[in-house]
Amino acid sequence: MTRLPLQQTRYQRLQQGLFSELFAGWGRSWRERSLQLLALLGGYYLGSNLTVYVLDRIPGGRPSVVLVMVLLVELLVRLRSRCVRGRPPLGWVLIDNLRLGAVYSVVLEAFKLGT
């Protein structure tokens, strides 16, 4: 007994589009995938260590550090959206993963501190 092909409904097209968007970056070679994962983990490491180190050294403490980090993240997002159309090259993907890891570490640190 053969299965009939699925009908191309809007819901099925939505599912296929979401799946292809979510896993588009993982369709590359193992070298690029490992670099992406290393950039994500490196961003987490830099974000967690940098916030602890900088909070002790900079006068004004937490508000000034958070303001600078938010401005840098916003600048990176705006630069990427203006410079890259379509599928981004590996360099931009690595910068995005560094940024995501750093933001995740700062948010996790805020939850640990309860602020």
N, C-alpha and C positions, 0 to 999 in steps of 0.2 A: 504494500500500500504506500503510495507516494503522498508526501505532504504537499498541500497547496501552498503556493507562495503567499506571504503575508501581504495584505493590502497596504498600500502606502497612505496611511492616515496622517493627519497633522500630529497626533500624539507620537506616532512612531518616528516621524521626521524630527520632532523635538527631542526624543530620546537619542537618536543617532547624532544629532547636532551637539547635544550636551556631552555625550560620550566622547565624540571626536575632539571637542574643545578641552575637556578635562584631561584627556590622555594624549594630547597632541605632542607635548614635549617629550613624552616617553617613547615615541616612535623612532627616535634617533639611535645612533650606535651606542654600544655599551660604554665607550670612552666618554661620550657626551653626557650620558645618564649619570655616570659616576662623578663627573665634574660638577653636574648640577647638584647632586646630593652632597658632595664635599663643600660646595659653596653655601648650601643651606645650613649645614652643620658649622661651617666656619663663621657664618653670620651670627649664628646663635652664640658661639664661643666669644666672638668679638663683642657682641652686644652685652652679654652678661659680665664679661670682665671689664669692659670699657665703662659701663655705668657705675660699677663699684669703685673703680679707680678714680674716675673723673668726679664723682660726687664728693669725694674727700678732698680733692685738690682745688676745685673751682669755687671761688666765693659766690654766694648766692644759692649754691646747692642745687637741689632737685629741680626747681622751676626753670632755671636757666638752661640746664642740661636737656630737659625734656623739650623746651622750646627750640633749641638748636637741632635736636634730633628730628622733631616734627618738620622743621623747615627743610632739612636735608632730604628727608623722605619725600616730601612734597615736590622738591626740586627734581629729584630723580624720576618721579612718576611723570611730571610734566615734560621733562626732556625726552623720556622714552616715547610718550604719546606723540610728540612733535617730530621726532627723528625716525621712528620706525612705523612702517605701514605693513600690514600682513604678518607673516611669520617672522619673529625677531631672530637675529643671528645669535650665535652662542654667547658672545660677549654680553649682550643685553640680558640674556637669560641668567647668566651667572651673577650679574649685578642685581637683578631682581631677586634671585635666591639669597644673596647676601643681605639685601634689604629686608626680606621676609623673615629670615632667621634672626636678625637684630631686633626687629619689632616684636617678634614672638618672645624673645628672651626678656625684653623690657616689660612687656605685659605680664609675663609669668612672674617676674620679680615683683611687680606691683601687687599681684594677687598674693604672693607669699608674704609680703609686708602688710597686706591688708589696707592699702591705700588706693 
